[in-house]
Amino acid sequence: MPMTILLDRRDDALLLYINGDLQFDSRDERIYHESLALPGLALAERRAPAELEALILGGGDGLIARELLKSPRLTRIDLIDYDPAIIELARTELAELNGGSLHHLAVHVQIDDAWAYAERCGRTFALIVLDLTSPQTAEEARFHSVEWYQRLRGLLGQRGVLAVNGLSPSGCAEAYWSIYNAMRAAQLHPRPYRIALPSFDEQGYGDDWGFFLASPEPIAAAELAAAELATPRQALHGHEQLRRLFSFPQQAAALRSQAAPGLAGSGVLVHYMYNSTPVIQGGELWDALAAPEDDAPLPPPDDGASLLPPELRGALAQPIGARPDETQLLGRMLTLMPALRADQTRPMIEAFLEDPGRFLAAIDLPALVDRLLRRAADLPHRMVAELRLLRAHLRDWVGSYGGLLQLGMRVVTIVTLVVVVANLIYPDAVYGKGGSGSGSGGSAAAGHAYTGETTRLASPSNSYYQPSTPQVASGGGFRSPGYGTASAVDEAGSSFPVRRYHYYPIFYGRSGYHHYHSNHYSSSSRPAEQPAEEVSVYRLTPETDILQDGRVTVVVSDTAALLLDAEVMTLTDIQTGIPMAYFERDSALYWRAAQEITRQQAGLVQSATAKRSWMGWVGWVDFVPWNADDARELANMESMSQRLTNALASLGTIPATVPALPQPPAEGAFELFSGAWLLADGSALLLQTPDGTRYYDGGAVWLDAARTQPADLAYSDDFKKLIRGMLTTETQQSTAAYARLEADVAAARQEQALLQKDKAEYDALKRTTSLGESVEYGTTNIPLSEAIRRTEADLASVTQQLTLSQRQLDELPKELAAARVLLERLK
């Protein structure tokens, strides 16, 4: 998923947060990075005969690379990170801190998924450093699975060394030893060690932070003592200190015989992270280097079949509605919620029982229901049926959650179960406030993660758009001191680094279009004045921003964006502010943007209402430090709501009904972005300009498809580079795109088959009974006519999604062939 990145500049420090979790504090980051990198580097240098190569998986901030470059024997470092945003940050904002490591000739950066890279990599390395963020889901936990470490073992060679960022052995001991045992199961002979890290301790991640050294060939204490640590160093003072880091309290070490390693797909590691009992420091110590091999029993690996704790699985297996006392049920569920911290007092718990709606205001309930239904195989059948019923309620619901709960205690019950089960499976996704867990260099959920599931607006013409319900802002972005200047925020309250845009107001809109062409401006003849600079303050979708002045922009690439005006769309170089091209208004794009603005504004209004209610509830404690934060958060929500109103107005008149999606203006053409189409044969781009259709073949611009009538129009080299870069990226990512589409088609077909089966059963009943007859729908009873209506609506929606996904899948090979043809022309 895309990551939420926030760089917090303070007078004496620089702090990096990803998904709300502290990655490093510049005041003590060398403790973390030297501890992770230098012992493994020293051991690899001792074992390697001469020159050596290293692989960094993660570590996009460049700080591990900085440490490894201290070795004169390292001839190549491959750094694999999947987020280009963090790489760009390392090359710019963090360059001074990381010593410009990503600009070093020995460092080769590749944007890629670590799992996919390890699958296809045929090389071996003397040293591999694993510096990934800590997992927050079962999907992310595969990077500490037995299969993952088996894969890394194959990349090491017999004497290669693996250095791994772990978790806190005191804060979440079972999770730490689960990782350790995954390495043992992969026959990597791990050696655990730990160090005190003040910034992580302040965040509540634990009194210490743990790492691992591992290798196919066991690591002896004498061998490590003889290895020479690279210099200069600030945190690791020498071998005597390093030797002490391999000592653990016996209470913590004893858990290594109980903590199950996870297989890929298992959620056991995440469960351990959020359900660990902190280990008290002190007492007798266990020396992790004392014995040649660890003889502690190795628990069998967990395959994810027992996702929920036995007590909760037993409770959920009972028929819903059979509980003797709903209040007692809620109280029992609350005792099972690991996210309820010890500092949450009994009066607050009683307040929840009296008014669950106020507590649930910080939860994205529809998203949680959808995510749980994707894991239906892990849940009891009757709960799955209730979840489907709740999802149907939510689709039609427009009020607050408090009002939803008035539908009856049955709904209260299933909502509570959603909260409990979702908290066990997706602990970071449930609560907007509070929650504890383990940090990382990446660290785990002490904040709020951006789900990355926001609807895309600027997808190709065969995209599917179905607005979801308004979402309540649960993240801390609206209260961030950097809000509006250093960070942008989305509907969930997640923070993002601002995107900066430059443009000339005189070139904006239809009048700007005529002014630009009547004066024959180009990239080499810009106006004398400087362009305006605006920053994004609100992220409408991953590629759509609302600027400070209320304008709406759609990112097309790293260098260009579409500025949406009421009449035309301006493709602008975001660095120079010079227009690259103008396009006629795309009605479907504007309609989707307006729908998203309206929906998200409704969510902001709900969020502000919930915040006022909260402030009124706890207003008597006006001396607490967060009161000012609450007031600032509320003011920012209200001002953002007004900015969304301005953004909606800037789009001009929006169609009252859903406009048809743009159809190819030429047979078989593929949409590259709004207004730009790739002809089926790859001979040219068809551009829908405000003055009509034009054809661009990489050189000239033409009035006709046969390219016999030249147009009085020219596009700059920057436009050519943009198109070439987009086509290159599309061809390079074709394999992943094809796999994603295949998965979408398979999921849609499965859902379609289930709905068709339900519809067939209802149709059979219709032939023998009246439409008003009560029938089973999930685990409730509703009139047959209503059951048919709901099922047909769901079936139509899924069928449309299936059709569109299948069309994309069928057209992808043709589109790639056309892209390759035009790429040759653009060279």
N, C-alpha and C positions, 0 to 999 in steps of 0.2 A: 504494500500500500504506500501511497505517497506519504512523506513524513512532514510533521509540523516542526519547523525549525525557528528558534528564537535566539538571537544573539543579544545578551544583556550587557551593556557597557556601564561600568561603574567607575568611580574616581580611581580606585586602586585595583580594579580587577576586570576581567572579561569572562563571562559565563555563557556557555552554550547549552541550550535545552533542545531536545528532540522529543516530540510528543509529550511535552510537559515535564520530561525527566532531565535532570542535570547530567550532562555528558562530561564536562570538566569545568573547573574553576581555575583560572590562570594562576591563582595564588598557591595552589598545591598540585597542579596537574602533573608536574614532573615526578611526584611520588608515584602516581598511577602509571605513567608511560614508561618511566625507567624500570619500575618493578615488573611490568609486563614484558618489555622488549629485551632488556639487557641480559638477564640470566640466560634466556634462550639463545641470544646471539653469542654470548661467551661460550656456551656449550657447543653450538654449531661450529664456531671457529676452531674449537679444540678438536672436533671430530673430522672436519673437512680438511683434506690434504692441502689445498691451495685456495684458489678463488672459489667463491660460493655465490649462489643466487637465493633470494628470499621471496616469499609470497605473503602479502598482507591481504586478508579478507576482512572487509570493513575498513575502519581507520581512515575514512575519507577526509578527516580534518587535517591529515598530514603530520600528526604529532608522533605516531609510531615510526613513520618513515624518517622523521628527523632523528630519532634515536638510532635507527639501524644505519643511517648514513655516517655514524661515528666510526664504523668499521672500514678500514682501508681495503679490506679483502672482499667486500661485497661489490660485485661487478654489475648486478642487475637486481632491481626490486620491482616486482609486479604488484600493483595495488588494484584490487577489485572492489568497487563500491557501486551499488545500484542507483544511488541518488545523485544526479548531476548537480543539484542545488548545493549539496554539501561540498562537492568537489570545487565548484565555483567559489564558494565561501573560503575554502582553504587556499585557493590561489590568489584571493584578494584580501578580504578582511582579516584572515588568520595568517597571512603570509609572514608577518613579522614574528608571530608566536611560533610558527612551525619552521622558521628559518628558511622559508622559500623551498621547502623540501619537494613540493610537487613540480617545481621548475627544474629540478636537478636532472641531468642527462641520464643518470642511472635509474631513475624512477619512471616506470611506464604505467600510466593510469588507464584503466578500462572500465567503462560503465556497463555493468552486467550484474545479473543475479549470481550470488556466490555458489548456489547449488548447481545451477546450469553450467557455470564455468568449471567447477570441479568435475562434473560429469564428462565433459569433453576434453579436459586438459590432459595431454599425453606426456607432460614433463614431470620431472621430480625436482624437489627443492631441498636444500640443506636446512632451511628454516621456514616454517609457516607460522605466522602470527594471526590469531583469530581475535579480532577486535570488533565484534558485532554488538549491537544493542541487545539488551536482555529481552527474552521472549515475552510477549503479552498474550499470545494465543497459541493454540496447539499447532497451527500452521508454522508459526515462527519457532516453536520449540523443536522442530525437526533439525535445526542447526546445533542442537545438543543431543541428537539421537544416536543410537548405536550405528545405524546405517551411515550417518554423516561422518562419524569418526572412522568407520571402516574405509570410507571413500578418501578421507584425508591421509589415512595410513598408506594408501597406494600412491599418494603424491610425495611421500617423504623419502622413500628408499629405506634401507634397513637401519641406517644410522642418523637419519634426519630427525630434527627436533621440532616439536609443536609447542607453541606458547599460547595459552588460552585465557581470555578474560572470563571470569566466572561470576559469582554472586557473593553475598556476604555470608561467611560461615557462621556468624553469630546471629545475624538477622533472619536468615532463612536457611537453616542448616540442612534440612532434608533436601531442598532444591540443589544446594551446593554439592552434596554428596551424590545426588542423582546424576549430575554431570560427570562427576568423578567415576561413578560406576559405569556410565555409558562408555567412557574411554577404556576402562578395564575390560568390558565386554567386547570391545573392538581390538583387544590385545595391544594397547598402546602404552601400558605400564606408566600410569600418571604419577606425578609427584605434586601434591598440593602444597600451597604456601599462601600467606596472607600478610597484609600490612594495614596499619591504621591510616585512614584517609579522612581528614577533618571535614572537608566539604561534603562528603557523602554521609558522614555521621550527622552533620547538621540537618541534612535532608531526611533523616530518619531511616536510612538504608541499612544501618547496622554499625556496630562498634569497629568493624574491620571490613576489609574487602579482599576477596580471594581470587587466586589465579591458579593455573596448572602448568607444569612442564610435563611433556610426555614424549615417548619415542617408541618405535618398534623394538629397539634395543634398550633394555632397562638402564636407568640412570643411577649411577652409584654416587654416594655422598662424596667419596674421595675425588671422583671425576669432576663433580661440580665445584669442589673446593679448589681444584687445580686450574679451573677455567678463569681466564683473565677478563674482568669486566671493562668494557669500553669507557673511555673518558672523552670529554668532561662529564662529571656527574654532580648532581646537587642533592639527590635524595638517598641513593644507595651509597653508603659510606665504605663498604668493603665486605669481605667474605664472612667476617664474624657476625655482622648484622644480618647478612643474607641467610646464614645458617639458622639464625633464630626464627626467621620467618616461616620455617617448616614445622613449627611446633603448634599444637592445637589442644584446647581443653579436652580431657577425656570424654566429658559429657557430649561434646560435639562430635568427636571422632567416632564414638560408639554408634552413631547414626549411619555410618557408611555400610554397616551390615544389614540395614533395614531399608534404606532409600532405594527404590527400584529405578533402574535406568529406563528410559523411554525409547520405544521404537518410533519411527516416523509416523505421525498421525496421532500419537498418544498425547493426552493433555496432562499427564501425571506431573510433569515438571512445573507447569503453570499452577496446578493445584497445590503442589508443595510450596511454591513461592508465596501464595496467599493464605496458606493455612499452617505455616510453621510457627513453632513456639520459640521465641528468642532464647538463645543459650547464654547463661550467665558466665562471665569470664572468671578465671581463677581456678584453683585446685590443681590436681595432678595433670601433667601434660603428656600428650602422645607425640612422639618424634616421627614425622613422616619419612625421614631418611634413614632411620635406624636399621630397618630390615631390607635385605636385597629385593624382596617382593612382599606385597601386602597379602597376608594369608586370611584376611577377614572374609566371611562368607559373601558371595556375590549374589544378590537377589535376582530372581528371574526378571527379564525385561517386561515392561508394561506395554500392551498393544493397543490400549485405548478402549478395550471392551467394557471396562468398569469405570466409566467416566465420573459417575456421581458417587458420593460417600454412601456406604450401605444403609445408614439410617435414613437418609433422604430418599434413596431409591425405594426403600420399603414404604415410606410415607406416601410417595407419589404413586405407587402401584395400587393403592386403594382407590375405589371409585370416587371421583371428585363429587362433592356434594354430600358425601356420607360422613363428614366431620360433625361431631356432636356439638361443637362450640366454635363458631368462626373466630371469635376474639382469642380463644385459646390457641387456635391454629395460627393466627397472626403472631401471637407471642412466641410460639414454638419456632416459626419460621425465622423470626428475628434473632433467636438464639443461634440459628444456624448460619447467619449472615456474617462471613468473615470481614466484610467491609465496615461493619459497625465497630468503631474504635472504642477502646477502653474509656476514652475521655468523653464519650457521649453519655450523658447522665440519664438516670432513670426518668426524671420528668420529661426529657425529650422523647424517650421511647414511648412513654404514656401519651405524649402529644401526637405521636405518629398513629397510635391505635385509635385516638379520637378523630384524627383528621388525616387519613392516608394521602389525600389529594395534595396537601401542601408538601409532603415528603416526596411524592412522585413527580412534582413539578420540575425536578432537576434530571428527569430520566427521558430519554428518547424511546418511548415505549414501542411505537411501530417498528423502529429499526431492530429493537431487541427481539420482538416477536418473529420478524423475518429471519434474523440470524439463528434463532433457536429452531425454526422449522427446517433450516438447512441441515441441522443435526438431528433430524427426527429419528433416525435409527438408534440414537443413544437414549431416547426418552420413552417412557411408557406410552402405550397406544392411546389410552384415554386422555392423557395430557396433550398429545399431538392433536387429537380431535378438538379439545377445548381451545388450543392455540389457534386452530383454523377458524373456529367460531369467533374468537376475540379479534383476529385479523379482519374478519368481515365487519365486525362492529366498528373497528378503527377506520376502515375505508370510508365509512359514511359519517364518521364523527367529526364535528368541527368545534366542539366546546373544549373546556378545560378538563384535565384528568379528574378533578374533583367531581365534576358533573358526570363523567363516565362512571365513576364508582357508585353513583346514586342509582345505577341500573340494577343494583342488587348485590348481595353478599357473594353470590356465585362469581360475579365479575371481580369483586375484591379478592376472592380466593385465587383465581387464576392469575390476576395481576401480581399478587404477592409471589406466587410460584414462579412467574416469569422473572421477577426481580431476583429471587433466590437462585434459581437454576442458571440464569444468565450470569450472575455474579460468580458462580463456580466455574463456568466455562469461559466467560469473557470478563474477568474481574475488572479490567480497566474501563469497560464500556458502560457500566451500570450507573455509577453515581457521578453527579456533577461536582460535588463537594466532598472533601474528606477522602478516605481510602488510604491504606498504607501498603507498603510493599518494599521491594528491593530495588535499589538503584542500579545504575550501570555506568559503565564508561562507554557505552550505553547502560542505562538503568531502567528499571521497570516501574510500572504505574504508580507514581505518586502524584500524578496530574491527570491530564485529559488528552486522549489520543484522537487525532483526526482520522475518521474512518475511510476517507477517500472514496466514498460511495455517492458523492454529489453528482447530480445529473449533468452530463455534458450538453452544452448548447450548440457548439459548432461542429457537431459530428457530420459525417457525410449525409447525403440526402436520404439514404435508406435507414437512417437512425430511427430509434423508437423513443418517443417521449411520453411519459405518463407522470404528471405531477404527483408528488407524494404529499402527505399531510404536513402542516407546519411543524417545525422542530423547535424545541425549547433550547435556548442557549445555556449550556451547562459548563462550558469551559471558562477559564479565567481571563480570556483575551480582552474583554471589555473593561477589566479593572487594571490591566497592565499599564505601568507608567509609560511604556513606549507606544501605547495605542495611538494610531493616527500619524505617527512620525517614523518610528522604527519598526512597527509591526502593523500588519493588517489583521482583520478578524473575519471569521465566517459565521454562518448562522448558528453553529454549535458553540460559538465562543472560543474556538481554537485560534491560536496565533500563528501568523506566517510572516516571514520577512517581507517587507514592502517591495513591490516591483516599481521601478522608476520609468516614467514615460516622458519623452520629449515630443513636442509637436508645435506647429505654428498655427495659432488661432485663425490667421488670415487664410489658411489653406483648409479649414475645417468646414464641412458641409457643402451644399451645392454651390453657394456663392464662392467658397474657397476653391472648388473644382474649376470654375470658370476663370477665377483670378489666376490660378496656377498656370493654366494652359494659355490664357491670353497673354501672359507675360513670359511664356516659354522658359519657366524655371526648370532646373534639373539638379541632379545631385552635385554638380560642379558649379552651379550658379545659384546659391541660396540667398535669402534676404540678408540685409545688413544686420538686422536685430537678432538677438539671441532667441532660441525657441523657449517656449514655456516648459517648465518642469513640474510634473504632477506625480504624486505617489499614490499607490493603491491603498485605500483604507478599508475596503470591504471586498472579500472574495466571494463572488456570487456562485461560481462553479470553479473547478480547478483551473480553467483557462479564461475565466471571465472576471474582470475587476470593475469595481466602482471607484472612480477617482475622487479626490478631495472636492473637485468642483461639480461632482455629480454625473460626469460623463461616463459612458459605458464602453469598455474596451474588451476585445476578445483576442487573446494571445494566439498568434499563428505560428511563431517560432521564437527562438531566443533573441532574434533581432527585429522582429516585426509584429505589429498588432493592428487589428481592425478597430478604428474609432467609429462608433455607431452614431450617426446623426439622424434626425427625423427624415431626411430625404436620401442621403447617400452614405456609403461606407468608405472610409479612407484607410487604405493600407499604408501605414507609416513606419519608417525606420525609427525605432524607439530610442536610438542613441543620438541621431542627428536631428530628428524631427521632420525630415524631408519626406513628403509623400512618395510612395513607390507606385501606387496605382489607385484609381477610384472605381467603385463598383455600385451598381444600382442596389437599392434597398432589397434585402432578402426578407420577405414577409414572414416566412416560417421561422427564421432565426429571431426576428423581432418579437414575434408572438411568444416563442418559447422564453425569451429573455423577460418579457413582461409577466408571463406566468410565474417564473421563478422569483422575480422581484416581489410580486404580490403575495406569493406563498410565504416567502421568507420574512416579509414585513409583518405578516400575521403572526409568525412565530416570535418575532421581536416584541410585538405588542404583548403576547402571552408571557414572554420572559420578563418584560418590564412589570407586568401585573404581578407575577409571582414574586419578583424582587421587592416590590412595594409591600406585598403581604408579609414576606419574610422580615423586612425591616420593621414593620409594625409589630410583628410577633416578638422580636428580640430587642425592640427599641429601648426597653427599660435598662438594658446594659450598655448605655451610650458611652461608657468609658473604655470599652474594649477597642483594640487597635484596628480591627477590621471594619469598624463603622464607617470610617472615611472611605475605605475601599468600596463598600457597598454603595455609598452615595455616588462615588465617581462612576461605578459600574452602571447604575441606573441612569445617570445623566448621559453617559455615552450611548446606552441603548436607545434612549429617546432621541438624541441627536442623529444617530444612525438611521432611525426610522424616518426622520425627515429627509435625510440624504437619499434614501431609497425612493421617497416620493419624488424628489427632484430627478433622480435617474429615470424613473418611469416617464416623467414628463418629457425628458430629453429624447425619448424614442419616438415621439410624435403619435399619430393616430394608430391605435392597435386594432386589428380586425376583431369584430365582436364574436365571430365564430372561428373555429380552428381552420387555418388556411392549409391547403394541400401542401405536402412536402414538395420541394423543388424537383421537377422532372428533368432528366437530361435534355439539354437544348439541342443536342445532336445524338443520333442513335448510338447507343452503346457507350456514351461518354461517362467518365467517372469524376465525381466532385473531389477536388483537391482541398479547397476550402470555399466558404461562401462566395459565389461569384466567379470562381475559377474552376474550369472543367478540363480534364485531360481527355482528348479525343481518343476514340477506341483504337486507332492505329498508331497512336503515340506521335503523330506528325506535328502536333501543335497543342497549345492551350487555347481553349475558348473562354474569353473573358466577357462578362456581362457588365459593360460600362454604362454610365448614365446616358451616353449618346448612342447606345446600341451594342450589338455583338461585335467583338473584335477577335482576331486570331493572332497568336504570338508563337513563332517557331524558334525562339531563341536568338533571333537576329532582328528581323523586321516585324512590323505589325500590319495586319491586312484586314480589309473589309469583308472578304469572302473566304469560305472554307477552302476553295481551290487556290487561294493565295495568288490571285492575279491582279487584285486592285489594292495598291498600297494605301494605308491610312495615314492621315496627318497626325501621327502619334508615335512616340518612342518611349521605350522603357529602359531604365538605367541598368548598369552592370550589377548594382545592388539587388535589383529585382531578379535578375538572372541568377545570381548567387543564391538568393532565397529559394527559388523554385528548384534549383539543382540540389540544394541541401535537403529540402523536404522529400524529393523523390529518392535521394540516396538513403535517407533514414527509413523510408517506407520499404525499400527493397531489402535493407539490412534486417529489418524487424519482421519480415514476412513469416518466418517460421513460427515465432511466438504468436503472431496475430492469427495464423491459421489454427494453431492449437487452442487458442482462446475461443475462437468461433466454433470449433468442433465441440468444446465443452458446453458452450451456450446452447447449441442445438440439441445436444444430448439431454441437458437438464430440462429444456422446454418440452421435448418429446415425452419425457417421463411424467412431467406435470400434466401435459395434455392427455396422456393415456389414463391417468387417475381420474381426471375430470370427465373424460368421455365415459368411463365406467360408471361414475356417479350419475351422469345424465341418462345413461341407458336404464339404470335402475329406476330413476324417477319417471322416465317415459313409460316404462312398463306399468308402474303404479297408476299413471294417468289414465291408462286404458281400462282400469278396473275400479277406480275410485274417483271421487270428486276432487276438484282443485283445492277446495277448502279443507280437505282432510288433513289432519295433523300427521306429519311424517318425521322420521329421525333425520336430523341434520347435525353431523358431528355427534355430540352426546346430548343434544337438546332436541326439542320437537318444535317445528314451525309448520305453517300451512304449506301444502305441496306446491302451490303456485309460487310462493316466495323461495322455496328451495330450488325450483327450476330456474327462476329469474337469477338468483345469485350464481348458480352453477353455470348457466349460459353466459353470464357476464364474465366470469373468471375464464371460461373456455375461450371466449372471443379474444380476451386480452392475451392469453397465452398463445393462441394460434397466430395472432398478429406478430407477436415477438418471434415465434418460431419461423414464420414466413420471412421476416426481415433478416433474421440471423442466417437462415439458409441461403437467402439471396446474396448476402455479403460473402458467405463461404463459397458459393458458386462463382461469384464475379472476381474474387481475389486473384486467381491465377491470370485472368485476362488483364486486370488492372496492373499487375506487376509487369506483364509483358509490355504493355503500353508505356509504363514508366521507364523501362530500360531503353526503349526506342528513343524517347524524348531526351533521356540523359545523354545518349550518344550525340544528339544534336546540340545539346547545351555545352558539350565539351569543346 
